[in-house]
Amino acid sequence: MNMTRILITGASGLLGINLALEAMREHEVIGIDRGRLKSAPFRVIRADFLQTNKVDSILDSTRPDWLIHCAAMANLEECEKHPEQAKRLNADVPAELAAACAKRNIKFVHLSTDAVFDGTKQGAYTEEDEPTPQNVYSQTKLDGERAVQQANPQAIIARVNFYGWSLGGKRSLGEFFVNNLGEGRRVYGFTDVVFCPMWVNHLAQTLLAMLEKDLHGLYHVVGAQPMNKYQFGVEVARRFGLRESLIEPQSVERSGLTAKRSHNLWLSVHKLSTDLGRPLPDFSTGLDGFYTQFQQGYPQKIRSYQQA
């Protein structure tokens, strides 16, 4: 049986690196990276989507079966400061990739965000709900979704929220709580922001399963269990044997962050679990996996892949 060749953009990002390592088990993986990876266990191509017009040449030289587009400008505060750059990376580049994949019959997955909603709905958002972005980041991500849908109706558009171990050790909320509580530092946990965190390895496995099932269209690919960020911190503290009393409940309105945040990002995963024909992994299983990786030295292992 021929191995599927998967091209992953943003291969040094939190999702990119974990997805690449997960996919390598059964597929051939090629990562695209701006130059942060030095010794990854898969082939890496250097390219910067801000500068490059090499989309066609990259696809023609690598000839992937699937392309999973993880690269994005995801820092909310940075997006507020550099809206043009955010538009380029979050909307224009995905549109170019989607069109190029459609032309070559390459299956395309575009990663979007739960933050396209303003969070005022009571209960869970479905894929039918009308997005109302609150800031530059979520507006450019929504523009990206729409551009991808138009350029490539066969694409998968996945709205996600995830945590896990990253190259720099500071990319996810899970790491934030483990690092700070591990050092005995007091932290805030927002009580008025509800979200559906998914362990990044579960997200990686789910995206691969969606491709294997030949799904297309818009999906909410998040954790099956909604919780607020304070609760999430407490769960992490308990699993890692850290002091949950160091987490202070706080309102996001008092946080001093400039980009407006949504209060309710509970997304229904009913459509996805129906189309996959199975329930999504539950939160505690993901948290166990995150903890097991910690015990096994996984964070140090992936950190060793980066350029000094």
N, C-alpha and C positions, 0 to 999 in steps of 0.2 A: 504494500500500500504506500502510495506517495505521501510524504509528509506535507501538510499545509504550510505554506510560507507566509508568515505574518510580519508585516511592517508596523512598528509601534513608534509614533512620534512622542516627543517629550519623555524619552526613555530613562532620564535621570530623575524624573518627578516621582512623587509619592505613588501614584497609580502606575506610571510607566515602568518603573523598576520592578515593582512587585508583580505586575502583569507579565512582564518579560520572563521573570524567573518561574512563574506559574506555567506559562505557555510552553516554555522550553522542554518541559517534561514529555510533551507529545508532538510538538510542532517545531519547525525551523523558525527562529526568531531573528529579525534584524531590527535594531533600534536606531532611531534618529535622535541626535543629541547635539546641543550647542558646544559641547566640549568639556562637560563636567565628568564624564566617565573615562577612566583610563584603563581599567583592567576588567571589564565586565565579561562574564562567561558566555556572551553571545556577540555576534557581529554588530559593530556600531559604525554608523555613518555620521560624519560631522556636517551639520547644516543649521543655519539660523534663519527661521522663517521671517524675521523682520527684514533681513537683507536679501534673502534668496528669491530668485525667480526660477528655481531649479526643480519645481514640483514635477514637471514632465520628465526631466532627465533622471531624477531619482527613481520614479516609478518604472521607467523604461530599463534602467540598469538593474534594479532589484527584482522586478516582475513578481510582486507579491500576489497571493490569492486573496488575502484579507489585509485591510489597513485599519488600524485602530488609532484614532486621533486623540491623544491625551494632552498634547501640548496646549497651553493656554496661558493667558496672563490672569492669575487667580487671586493676587493680593488686592483686596478691595480698596485699600487706601492708595495704593500705587495707581490703580485704574482711575481713581478720582483725579489724581495729579496728572496723568498722561492719557487722556481719553482717546487721542488719535492712535497711539500705540495699542491701546486696549481694543479699539475697533479693528485694527489691522490683524492682531493675533486671534481675537475671539470671534470675528465675523468674516473678514475677507479671506484669510487663509483657509478656514474650514470650507468655504464656498469653492475655492480653487481646487482643493483636494477632492471634494465631493464630485465636482464636474470631471476631473481627471480620472477618478475611479469609475465613474459611470461610463466614460468613453472606452475604458479598457476592461469592463466587466469584472472589476475588483470589488469584493464586498467591503463596504465602508461602515465603520462605526464612529459616530461623533459623540464626544462626551460633553454633556451640558450640566446644568446645576439645578438643585431644588430652589435656588434663590431667585428664580424668575417670578415667583409669587410674592405678593406684598404681605401675606401672613394674616390677613384680616378674616379669613374664612373660619367658621366654626367647623371642626371636624377635618376629615382628610381631603386633600386635593386629588382629583383624578386627572388623567390625560386630557379630559374634555374641558377642564376649567381654563378660563381665559387668563393668561399671565399678565401681571402688572408689575414690571420691574421697579425697584426702589432706588437703584444707584447705577453708576456707569458700568460696573462689572456685570450686573444682571441684565442691563439693557443690551450690552454688546453680546452677551451669551445668548439672549433671545434672538437677536438679529442673526447670530450664527446658526441657530436652529432653523430659522425660516429660510435662510440662504441655502443651507444644506438640503432641506426638504425640496426646495425648488430645483436645485441643480441635480439632485439624485433621489428620486422618490423611493428607490429601493433601500436607501440607507437606514441604519438603525440610529436613532437619536436617543441617548440614554441620559436622563436626569439623575444625578448621583449625589450622595453625601457619604463620605467614608473616612476611616481612620486606619492607621497602621504605622509601620516603621519606615522612616525615610532616610535618604542619603545623608542629609545634614542633621537629622535627629530632631528637627523642629517644625516639621510640616503639618503635623496633625494634632488634633485636640487630645487624642490618647497620649501622645508623647508629651504634650504640655503638662498634663496631670501627673504622669509618671515621673518626669524630670523634676518638676517643682516639689511634689510631695516627697519624692525620694531624697531631696536636699533639705527637707523640713521647712520649706517656704510656704507661707500662707498664700492662697490664691482665691480669686472669685469664681463662682459658678453661676451663670445666669439662670434664674428661675423662670424667666418669662420668654425664653426662646426654646420652642419645641422643635425637635428634628428627629430624623430616623437614621442614626449612624449605622454603617455597615463596615465590617472588617474588610480591608482592602483585598485580602486574598479571596474572600467570598465574592467580592465584586468581580475580581479577575475571572474566577471560575464561572460566574453567572454570565459575563459577557461572552466567554468562549462557548458556553452552552447555547446562547442566543444565536451565535453565528452558525453553530453546528445544526441548529433547528431551522436555519434559514428565515429567521424572523426579520421583519422590517417595519419601519415606522417609529413612532414616539413611545417610549416606555419610561416609567418611573422605576429606577433600579437602585433602591435604597433598602435600609434595614426594615424588617417587618414590624419592629416595635418602636412606637414614638415615645420620646422622653425629653425632659428639659436638660439643659447643659449641666446644671447642678447635679441632677440625678446621675447623669453619665459619669461625672467626676467621682461621685460616691461609689458607683459600681466598679470603676477602675481601681479606686483606692482599696476597696474590699478585696478584689481579686488579687491585687499585688501585695496585700498585707501592709498597706500604707495608712497613715492617719487621716481618716475622712474629716476629722474635726478641723483640719487645716483649710478646708474648703468653705469659704464664706458665701452664703446665698446673696445674690445681688441682682438688681434690675439692669438690663442692657442699656436702659435710658440714662443711667448714671455712669456709664463706662467711659465717656469722653471720646468714643470712636467717631470719626467724621462721617464715614459712609453709613447711610441709614440701613438698619438691619430689620428683617421681618421677624415677627413674634411666633408665627405658627408655620412651620415647614413640615407638617405631617403630610406625607405623600402616600397615597394608596398604592399597594403593589399587586392589587387584585388582577389587573390585566396581564401583568407579567407572569404571575404564578399560574394563571389559567392557561396562557399560551405555552409556557414551559411544561405544563402538566405536572407541576410539583410545587409544594410550598417553598418559600425562600428560607435560607438558614436562619435560625433564631439568634437573638442578640447574645445570649449567654454562651452559645457555641463559638461565636466569633470572638468574644472576649477571652474565652479559654485559649483559642488559637493564638491570639495576640500575646497572652501571658506565656504560653509554651515557647513561642519564638524568643521571647525575652530570656527565658531560662536557658535556651539552647545557644545563645550568643548570636542570634540572627541580626540584631541591630548592628553589631560590630562587623559582621560579615559583609553586609551591604555597604557599610561606610567605607570599607576597604576598596571599593570599586571606584572611588571618586578621585579626581585630580587633586593634588595637594594645593 
